């Protein structure tokens, strides 16, 4: 069962293991959602450090240099180790690298192979008896090279402690899933919305990541398109050609909350975006987000975010 909100007590510690010619795109899709989560949560929910096997600087495939914080062996460990080689992955699969990766895996709660990172994980024996995926260009060779691994053509695979994804865009999907498991579906939806609609206007269509249910995805899109004049749950269900009880069951199964709770969060998230990024008055924000009075919106806003809209004004 999915959970709508999960309170957190301490930041999660992430290490990002980079190799020469790593993908900027993949790195951004792995780390930027974590940064957005911190920004939306208004505190450090994630901390990350860049590491390399030998502690030496590395450059991406496009020439962007990165100075790591430390060697992999010097990192004390944490919640997740991101393994991000991208290009020339088979050349990186040397015995010193594989030994270092295998040793490091014992210090982390999970290991995530980004892009072609699953090749190094498999070569180190970390994926024996596991399901896994890899970049589509490497999938055939991967399945032939590692017969102890159940290779899948999937966007991402989470099998116990071993996590893998199939490329730069799917790294974003995998990290969103990690965010949902740590902080709930409300945060996942907000982070996804942040990247598709990083401006004051609220989203008018479906969010980036599918919930796995066409009914839920379609209804969330319908909600997003009707923030100013909210629809009732029966109206939403009718718009999706479903019974209200069917819609409610689907929302609870895929998001861990009912349609009313999700709709309320979408409206108040839009209100927060307006408060942060626009010059609209509180009264105007209330109207744009479907509240009849500023007082009603401010009361709901405080219940949702713990502070009034004025606290989210720039400089507030």
C-alpha positions as CSV (number, residue, x, y, z in Angstrom):
1,X,0.0,0.0,0.0
2,X,1.3,3.4,-1.0
3,X,1.6,6.1,1.7
4,X,0.6,9.7,1.1
5,X,2.8,11.3,3.7
6,X,5.8,9.8,5.7
7,X,7.4,12.0,8.3
8,X,11.2,11.9,8.4
9,X,13.5,12.3,11.4
10,X,16.9,12.7,9.8
11,X,18.5,13.4,6.3
12,X,19.3,10.5,4.1
13,X,23.0,10.2,3.1
14,X,23.7,9.6,-0.5
15,X,27.1,8.9,-2.2
16,X,27.4,9.5,-6.0
17,X,30.2,7.4,-7.5
18,X,31.4,9.0,-10.7
19,X,33.6,7.6,-13.5
20,X,35.4,9.4,-16.4
21,X,32.9,10.3,-19.1
22,X,29.8,10.1,-16.9
23,X,26.6,11.6,-18.3
24,X,25.7,15.1,-17.1
25,X,22.1,14.4,-18.0
26,X,22.0,11.3,-15.8
27,X,23.8,13.0,-12.9
28,X,21.3,15.9,-13.0
29,X,18.3,13.6,-13.1
30,X,19.7,11.7,-10.1
31,X,20.7,14.6,-7.9
32,X,18.3,17.5,-8.8
33,X,15.2,15.7,-7.5
34,X,17.0,15.4,-4.1
35,X,17.8,19.1,-4.2
36,X,14.2,19.9,-5.0
37,X,13.0,17.8,-2.1
38,X,15.1,19.7,0.2
39,X,13.8,23.0,-1.2
40,X,10.2,21.9,-1.0
41,X,10.6,20.5,2.4
42,X,12.4,23.6,3.5
43,X,15.1,21.5,5.3
44,X,17.8,19.0,4.4
45,X,16.0,15.7,3.7
46,X,18.9,14.5,1.6
47,X,22.7,15.1,1.8
48,X,25.0,13.8,-1.0
49,X,28.7,13.7,-1.7
50,X,30.5,13.0,-4.9
51,X,33.2,10.3,-4.8
52,X,35.5,8.5,-7.2
53,X,37.3,5.2,-6.7
54,X,40.8,6.9,-6.4
55,X,39.7,10.3,-5.2
56,X,40.9,12.0,-8.4
57,X,38.8,14.5,-10.3
58,X,36.7,13.3,-13.3
59,X,35.2,14.9,-16.3
60,X,31.8,14.2,-17.9
61,X,31.4,13.1,-21.5
62,X,30.9,16.8,-22.4
63,X,34.0,17.9,-20.4
64,X,32.4,19.1,-17.2
65,X,35.0,18.6,-14.4
66,X,33.9,17.4,-10.9
67,X,36.2,17.5,-7.9
68,X,35.1,14.6,-5.6
69,X,34.7,15.0,-1.9
70,X,36.8,11.8,-1.2
71,X,37.7,8.4,-2.3
72,X,35.0,5.7,-2.3
73,X,36.9,3.7,0.3
74,X,37.0,6.8,2.6
75,X,33.3,7.4,2.6
76,X,31.7,6.0,5.8
77,X,28.6,4.8,4.1
78,X,25.0,5.8,4.2
79,X,21.5,5.1,2.8
80,X,22.2,4.8,-1.0
81,X,25.3,4.6,-3.2
82,X,24.6,5.8,-6.7
83,X,26.9,4.1,-9.3
84,X,27.2,6.3,-12.4
85,X,29.7,5.3,-15.1
86,X,27.7,5.9,-18.4
87,X,30.3,5.5,-21.2
88,X,33.2,3.0,-21.4
89,X,31.7,0.9,-18.6
90,X,33.4,-2.3,-19.6
91,X,36.8,-0.5,-19.4
92,X,36.0,0.5,-15.8
93,X,35.3,-3.1,-14.7
94,X,38.8,-3.7,-13.4
95,X,39.5,-5.8,-10.3
96,X,40.4,-2.8,-8.1
97,X,37.2,-1.0,-9.1
98,X,35.1,-4.1,-8.5
99,X,36.7,-4.9,-5.2
100,X,36.1,-1.3,-4.1
101,X,32.5,-1.4,-5.2
102,X,31.8,-4.7,-3.5
103,X,33.4,-3.4,-0.2
104,X,31.4,-0.1,-0.4
105,X,28.1,-1.9,-1.0
106,X,28.4,-3.3,2.6
107,X,28.4,0.2,4.0
108,X,25.2,1.4,2.3
109,X,21.5,0.4,2.7
110,X,21.1,0.2,-1.0
111,X,23.1,0.4,-4.2
112,X,21.6,2.1,-7.3
113,X,23.1,1.5,-10.8
114,X,22.4,4.5,-12.9
115,X,22.5,4.3,-16.7
116,X,25.1,1.5,-17.2
117,X,26.0,1.3,-13.5
118,X,24.3,-2.1,-13.3
119,X,27.1,-3.6,-15.5
120,X,29.7,-2.8,-12.8
121,X,27.3,-4.0,-10.1
122,X,26.9,-7.3,-11.9
123,X,30.6,-7.7,-12.6
124,X,31.2,-7.2,-8.8
125,X,28.7,-10.0,-8.1
126,X,26.2,-7.7,-6.4
127,X,23.4,-8.6,-8.8
128,X,23.7,-12.4,-8.6
129,X,20.2,-13.8,-8.1
130,X,18.6,-10.4,-8.7
131,X,16.4,-8.8,-11.3
132,X,18.0,-5.8,-12.9
133,X,18.0,-3.5,-16.0
134,X,20.4,-1.4,-17.8
135,X,20.6,1.2,-20.7
136,X,18.7,-0.3,-23.7
137,X,21.8,-0.2,-25.8
138,X,23.5,-2.6,-23.4
139,X,20.7,-4.9,-22.5
140,X,21.5,-7.7,-24.9
141,X,25.2,-7.8,-24.0
142,X,24.3,-7.5,-20.3
143,X,22.0,-10.5,-20.3
144,X,24.6,-12.6,-22.2
145,X,27.5,-11.6,-20.0
146,X,25.8,-12.2,-16.6
147,X,23.7,-15.4,-16.6
148,X,23.2,-15.1,-12.8
149,X,21.2,-11.9,-13.3
150,X,17.6,-11.8,-14.5
151,X,17.8,-9.0,-17.0
152,X,14.6,-7.0,-17.7
153,X,13.7,-4.4,-20.3
154,X,12.3,-2.0,-17.7
155,X,12.6,1.7,-16.8
156,X,13.9,0.8,-13.4
157,X,14.0,-2.3,-11.2
158,X,14.1,-2.4,-7.4
159,X,15.1,-5.9,-6.1
160,X,15.8,-5.9,-2.3
161,X,18.9,-3.7,-1.8
162,X,19.9,-3.6,-5.5
163,X,18.3,-0.8,-7.6
164,X,18.9,-0.3,-11.4
165,X,17.6,1.9,-14.1
166,X,17.8,2.1,-17.9
167,X,19.2,5.5,-18.7
168,X,19.3,9.2,-17.9
169,X,15.5,9.8,-18.0
170,X,14.8,6.6,-16.0
171,X,17.2,7.8,-13.3
172,X,14.7,10.5,-12.6
173,X,11.9,7.9,-12.3
174,X,14.0,5.8,-9.9
175,X,14.9,8.7,-7.7
176,X,11.2,9.8,-7.6
177,X,10.4,6.3,-6.4
178,X,13.0,6.6,-3.6
179,X,11.6,9.9,-2.6
180,X,8.0,8.5,-2.5
181,X,9.2,5.5,-0.3
182,X,11.0,7.8,2.1
183,X,8.6,10.8,2.2
184,X,5.3,9.7,0.6
185,X,3.4,10.1,-2.6
186,X,2.6,13.8,-1.9
187,X,6.2,14.7,-2.1
188,X,6.7,12.6,-5.2
189,X,3.9,14.5,-7.0
190,X,5.2,17.8,-5.8
191,X,8.8,17.1,-7.0
192,X,7.6,15.9,-10.4
193,X,5.4,19.0,-10.8
194,X,8.3,21.2,-9.7
195,X,10.4,20.1,-12.7
196,X,7.7,20.2,-15.3
197,X,6.2,23.4,-14.1
198,X,8.9,25.4,-12.4
199,X,7.1,28.7,-12.7
200,X,4.2,30.4,-11.0
201,X,1.5,28.9,-13.2
202,X,0.1,25.5,-11.9
203,X,0.3,22.4,-14.1
204,X,-2.5,22.0,-16.6
205,X,-1.8,18.4,-17.6
206,X,-0.5,15.1,-16.3
207,X,2.6,15.1,-14.1
208,X,5.9,13.6,-15.2
209,X,5.7,10.2,-13.5
210,X,2.9,7.7,-14.0
211,X,1.3,6.2,-10.8
212,X,0.9,2.9,-12.7
213,X,-2.9,3.5,-13.0
214,X,-4.4,5.2,-16.1
215,X,-7.5,6.0,-14.0
216,X,-5.4,7.8,-11.3
217,X,-3.1,9.5,-13.8
218,X,-6.1,10.7,-15.8
219,X,-7.9,12.0,-12.7
220,X,-4.8,13.8,-11.4
221,X,-4.6,15.5,-14.8
222,X,-8.3,16.4,-14.6
223,X,-7.8,17.9,-11.1
224,X,-4.7,19.9,-12.3
225,X,-6.8,21.4,-15.1
226,X,-9.6,22.4,-12.7
227,X,-7.9,24.1,-9.8
228,X,-9.7,27.4,-10.0
229,X,-13.2,25.8,-10.1
230,X,-12.7,22.4,-8.3
231,X,-14.8,19.5,-9.4
232,X,-16.6,17.2,-6.9
233,X,-15.5,13.6,-6.5
234,X,-18.7,12.4,-8.4
235,X,-17.8,14.9,-11.2
236,X,-14.2,13.6,-11.3
237,X,-15.4,10.0,-11.4
238,X,-17.9,10.8,-14.2
239,X,-15.2,12.6,-16.1
240,X,-13.1,9.4,-15.9
241,X,-16.1,7.1,-16.7
242,X,-15.8,5.4,-13.3
243,X,-17.8,5.0,-10.1
244,X,-16.7,7.2,-7.2
245,X,-16.0,4.2,-5.0
246,X,-13.8,2.7,-7.8
247,X,-12.0,6.0,-8.1
248,X,-11.4,6.2,-4.3
249,X,-10.1,2.6,-4.2
250,X,-7.6,3.3,-7.0
251,X,-6.3,6.5,-5.4
252,X,-5.8,4.7,-2.0
253,X,-4.0,1.8,-3.8
254,X,-1.7,4.0,-5.9
255,X,-1.2,7.2,-3.9
256,X,-2.2,6.2,-0.3
257,X,-4.8,8.9,-0.1
258,X,-8.3,9.6,-1.4
259,X,-9.2,11.9,-4.3
260,X,-10.2,14.8,-2.0
261,X,-6.8,14.7,-0.1
262,X,-4.8,14.6,-3.4
263,X,-6.9,17.4,-4.9
264,X,-6.5,19.6,-1.8
265,X,-2.7,19.1,-2.0
266,X,-2.6,20.0,-5.7
267,X,-4.6,23.2,-5.1
268,X,-2.5,24.2,-2.1
269,X,0.8,23.4,-3.9
270,X,-0.3,25.8,-6.6
271,X,-1.1,28.4,-3.9
272,X,2.4,28.0,-2.5
273,X,3.9,28.4,-6.0
274,X,1.9,31.6,-6.5
275,X,3.0,32.8,-3.0
276,X,6.6,32.1,-3.8
277,X,6.9,33.3,-7.4
278,X,4.1,35.8,-8.1
279,X,3.0,39.2,-6.9
280,X,-0.6,38.1,-6.5
281,X,-2.5,39.1,-3.4
282,X,-3.6,36.4,-1.0
283,X,-7.2,37.1,-2.2
284,X,-6.2,36.5,-5.8
285,X,-4.3,33.4,-4.9
286,X,-7.3,32.0,-3.1
287,X,-9.5,32.6,-6.2
288,X,-7.0,31.0,-8.5
289,X,-6.8,27.9,-6.3
290,X,-10.5,27.4,-5.9
291,X,-11.1,28.9,-2.4
292,X,-14.1,31.3,-1.9
293,X,-12.4,33.4,0.7
294,X,-8.7,34.2,1.6
295,X,-9.4,33.1,5.2
296,X,-10.5,29.6,4.0
297,X,-7.4,29.2,1.8
298,X,-5.1,30.5,4.6
299,X,-6.5,28.1,7.1
300,X,-6.1,25.1,4.8
301,X,-2.7,26.3,3.8
302,X,-1.5,26.5,7.4
303,X,-2.9,23.0,8.1
304,X,-1.0,21.6,5.0
305,X,2.3,23.4,5.3
306,X,2.5,24.5,8.9
307,X,2.9,28.2,7.9
308,X,0.7,30.9,6.3
309,X,1.1,31.8,2.6
310,X,2.9,35.0,3.7
311,X,5.8,33.0,5.1
312,X,6.5,31.7,1.6
313,X,6.8,35.1,0.0
314,X,10.3,35.9,-1.2
315,X,12.2,37.4,1.7
316,X,9.4,36.1,4.0
